[in-house]
Amino acid sequence: MSNRTLRSLSTKNNEQAVLRKTNHNADYMQTITDLKNNVYQFKNRNLWHI
């Protein structure tokens, strides 16, 4: 393979790795947000019973 082909392959791999990491971070943030929302809902629901 030529150097150009190798370069474009490694660039493609890097882009995919970055995308995977970004998606993973987005999933993580979504999970944190969901947890926070659940806690707030739980607190609000319990406040009504007092």
Buried (B, 14 or more C-beta within 10 A) or exposed (E): EEEEEEEEEEEEEEEEEEEEEEEEEEEEEEEEEEEEEEEEEEEEEEEEEE
